[in-house]
Amino acid sequence: MDVLWAPWRMDYILGPKPDACVFCLPQTRDEDRERLVLARGRYSFVIMNKFPYNSGHLMVTPLRHARCLTELSGEENLELTRGLAYCTRVIKECMKPQGINIGLNLGEAAGSGIAAHLHYQMVPRWNGDSSFMAVFSETRVMPQLLVSTYDRLVPFFSDYLATVTS
């Protein structure tokens, strides 16, 4: 039997968790590429998942630290929804998936890995991407480096602010 390794995932599972919220961004954009932030709006931002379930796994997140949708203003909720629509278009155009999973887990019991700062997950899906690897080996094959996916996606976000805030 062949053994395939995906050690990057174990870094997240067993690794130390940061003291600060990973979704609370600094005002400057100096760390955006390092943090995989693709775009910022007035009330939201788009970030790639550093421990993705699939290539192109994005998250649309409020800029303000909030745990639940009920804590957000109407403007924040509207921009998040517009951000999801914007990212859907980008993922379809850039990644060419056959489908997209979009979800929000509110609270640890609902499956949120970072329950203190709500975030929508967007995972591009292709027919057959949940092959025997994921089912039998509990392993995912990521066909592209995170930074390569970032560089591929970031040009598609040039008008994010203008689009989601209009």
C-alpha angles and dihedrals in degrees: 000000000000118000119216122195130215100174094161090075094055089057088066097040098049103017125105115276117231119253092225125061110267090214096055101094128203116246092247122074093220093111098038096107093044090048091043094239106164101183144354129213129183093273105010145035140201120232134174118239109250089208100040130188089211139359110285094027104164135182127208109207138176114248090224116076104252132155100199140030089241090066093060127091122238090256092052093049092047093051091048090053092047088048091054090051091047092050091047089058092046094048092048093048099041105030100029096213124174090228145357129223111214119185148155123207111197110201135356093277088058091054103265112153091196103032096167094071116038118228136171116232121218116189121181112222132201127193106268097015089122091061129154089290094071095035101046105019100034085228132126123206111222107198096194137043115250094241090049090053089047092052090048094050105037097076089060091063099060093113099035096115094048093045102047096041099046 
